[in-house]
């Protein structure tokens, strides 16, 4: 029976891929509805290859939306207080405490966490346009084209059906030709649930998200994620997600930073370089 379904899917999927695809505008609107509302506290474990072992760091996020976040990173028992990072993301800047003084810098171009928290679909679309995944006018409402006496939606060349993570997705972005050595950037949104399943940035960084759960106030969030770049792979496991009251909004301000960055605990570890790149480039 399993073999029969596999054979059928091979024949049916090419036909299915030619079926009607809803507009980018609708895809992003429905995806944004899964980002919830209000402020969330999210705890995660981030695992790095560390020689023959695995280094696990704990991330505690406070997230209001894609523009307003706070992150505190701590090590396990072995690191104790020898590794601590804290960032506040606000007004396009990434703030931290270094040497007792607050420092602000531009949020990295490869900052990944925001893609799970876009609540405004137009802002989401503008970001995808900057990545060259959709055109600058990709979010605009398009008039229906007339075909005889009927009106129909004109297909968008940058949206197609594609399989990833065992599900059918709306793939946004131009498909990479077989002869190309570098993959084009793209975003894969699960067709039925409108969940982000895969993201590829122009820098070839890829993030995949799996095992989504439903949380308070309409948030859908993945239980596990994998981030790949070059020959590096990092795994993220979600520990808990909870809605927080609006009174914690003051913790999303740069003035609330209370922990000075301390990288000392990883200086002698094999994972030092990948941890440093991860928190400098993707966080």
ZIPEKA-V412236 format. One record per run of one state. SS is the DSSP state (H for helix, E for strand, - for the rest). FROM is the first residue (numbers start at 1). TO is the last residue. If there is no record, write none. Layout:
ss=SS from=FROM to=TO
ss=SS from=FROM to=TO
This chain:
ss=- from=1 to=1
ss=H from=2 to=16
ss=- from=17 to=23
ss=H from=24 to=32
ss=- from=33 to=34
ss=E from=35 to=35
ss=- from=36 to=38
ss=E from=39 to=50
ss=- from=51 to=52
ss=E from=53 to=65
ss=- from=66 to=67
ss=E from=68 to=74
ss=- from=75 to=83
ss=E from=84 to=90
ss=- from=91 to=92
ss=E from=93 to=98
ss=- from=99 to=100
ss=E from=101 to=106
ss=- from=107 to=112
ss=H from=113 to=116
ss=- from=117 to=120
ss=H from=121 to=130
ss=- from=131 to=144
ss=E from=145 to=147
ss=- from=148 to=149
ss=E from=150 to=152
ss=- from=153 to=158
ss=E from=159 to=164
ss=- from=165 to=166
ss=E from=167 to=172
ss=- from=173 to=185
ss=E from=186 to=190
ss=- from=191 to=195
ss=E from=196 to=200
ss=- from=201 to=205
ss=E from=206 to=214
ss=- from=215 to=215
ss=H from=216 to=218
ss=E from=219 to=229
ss=- from=230 to=231
ss=E from=232 to=244
ss=- from=245 to=245
ss=H from=246 to=252
ss=- from=253 to=253
ss=H from=254 to=256
ss=- from=257 to=259
ss=E from=260 to=260
ss=- from=261 to=261
ss=E from=262 to=262
ss=- from=263 to=263
ss=H from=264 to=266
ss=- from=267 to=271
ss=H from=272 to=281
ss=- from=282 to=283
